[in-house]
């Protein structure tokens, strides 16, 4: 075997490496820009009130709402507390985490929630009940 020939082949093949590396780096950088731009862009979330009648009547569920948001390209969903069965009672942790897992698997953020309340009630005891209700739902929302 000719050592000069092997060295030439080796050196000529090495010439292409920097160009290939630059092309790969450019491709990685470009894909990173696309991902970064997507993260920086405006995210759209659907408020559950958009389906108020169907959710109140029970012809549409929170699970179906999550599916709808995922299938139509929303980035998030705002699940208002009073659409959970049993409201004003807070659902079990198991149910809350099931909803959270479903949203995550669907590629959705849970962007917020709302709770009915009235802090303007003159009766101090009833007003305190409103405060307790909101605190319970804040804890649920954090989960």
C-alpha positions, 0 to 999 in steps of 0.5 A: 500500500502506498502511504502517500496515496493514503495520506492524499485521500485522507487529506482530500476527504478532510477538506470537505469536513469544515464545509459539512460542519458549517452546513450542519451548524447552519441547519441546526441554527435555523431549526433553533430559530424556528423553535425560538420564534415559536416560543416568543410568538403570541400564544392563543388560549380559548376561554371555556366560556366560549362553550358556556351553554354546552358546558352548563347543559352537560352536552360538552365536557372539559375533556372534550374542550381540551380535545377541541382546543388541541385539534383546532390549534390553540396553545392553551385553554382557560378552564373556568372552575364552574364548568367542573362537575360539583362546583363550587366543591373543588374536584379531587386531586386525581381528577385535577391531575387527570385534566392536567395530564390530558392537557399536557398530552394534547400540547396545551397549556392551562392558561388560567381559571376563573371562579364565581365570587362576590367580595361586596357582600355586606354580611361579613360571614358570607363575604368570608365564605367567598374568600374561603371559596376563592382560596380553595380554587386558587389551590386547585388551580395551582395543582 
